[in-house]
Amino acid sequence: MARTRTWHMWYVVAAALAIGVGTPPEAKRVAAAEQLQPQGRGGGPPPMPQTMAPQDLRFRYVGPPSSGRFITAAGIPGDPTVVYAGAASGGVWKTTNAGTTWEPMFDDQTSQSIGALAVAPSDPNIVWAGTGEACVIRPSDIMGDGIYKSTDAGKTWRNMGLKDTGRFAKVVIHPSDPSVVYACALGRSTGPQDERGVFKTTDGGQTWSRALFVNGETGCSGLSMEGRWC
């Protein structure tokens, strides 16, 4: 193993020296990458180089205006025109034209602090919103009043419980069964409490069970689901 590492090190040095001192920096980088391409089995030709991203691809502001900072966003796989965005104190916003225009979807609800959003992979009409921003920047940050569910793509919402959790960091929906949902609850962040950790529902939010709880001072800050276990 030591010989292999040493050989690779000297190969890199040799490739760098072979480029030439007078070569422009960008040409040097490209030449080094070409010389360091691995060979195929049996001394065959190296694999095709990867295509570089377009130089004009950059982030730009698309709104929505006057909505404050955002902590979460969710979209629909295969449809880049539809995006839901959750604001720290401005509710849920939705675009159906890739950010050209935005519409507020959560103004009638009792909490406007959004910590987590999720769209069911098997049914894009089902959207979940966990209220209460999990990134506690200042003590005055608004806490939430539970987790909400929409079955009509954000037009109407229903509070599905977990009202005492305070803040949600993540909502994960089963890829093929939208009735199975995991809610990652940070908690109120003002002191010990039992309403934190990971909660699970198997009936679309009618009832919840606590799937993971460490102690009253430990909340959940992140959650993911691997497809091979689904």
C-alpha positions, 0 to 999 in steps of 0.5 A: 500500500505504501508503494502505491501511494508513493508511485501516485505522488511521484506521478503527480509531480512528474505530470506537473513538471512536464507541463512547462513553466511558461504555460498559462495557469488555465492551460496548466490545469487542463494539461495536468488533468489530461495527464492524470486521467487513469488508464483503462484495463490492459493499457487501454485509452483513458475514459472520456473527460467530464464535461465542465458546467457552463460558465454562465450558470450562476445563482440569481435572485427570483423572490419572493420579495419582502418575505424574509429569510428562507430555511427550507424549500421543496419541489416535485421530482421531474417538474422544476417549475413547481417549488414551495419555499418556507420563510422564517416568519413569512409562511409558505410560498409557491411558484408554478413557473420556476420562480417568475411569480410567487403566491403566498399559501399559508396566510390563513394559518396561526403560525407563519414560521416555517422550519420544514417542508416536504412534498410526497414523492408518490402524490405531489398534491400532499404537502407537509409543513413543520412550523417553527424555524429550527435554526435559532438565530436569536431568542425572539425567533418565532416558534411554531404551533405544530405540523400542517398537511395539505392534500390539494397542493397547498391551497388548504391546510390542516394542523395535524398535531405535535403542537408543543414541539416548537420547532421542526427541522425536517419532514420526511415522507415515505417514497411510495406510501404518503401515509407514512411520515417522519417529523424531526422536532428540535423542540422549543429550545428554551429548556428541557421538554419531552416533545422533541426527537423523531415522531412517526405517523403511519396514518397520514397524521391522525396519530403520532408515535415517538420513534426516537427520543434521547432525553429532554435536552436533545432535539432532532436537527436532521433526518433522511431516508434511504431508498433501500430500506423503503 
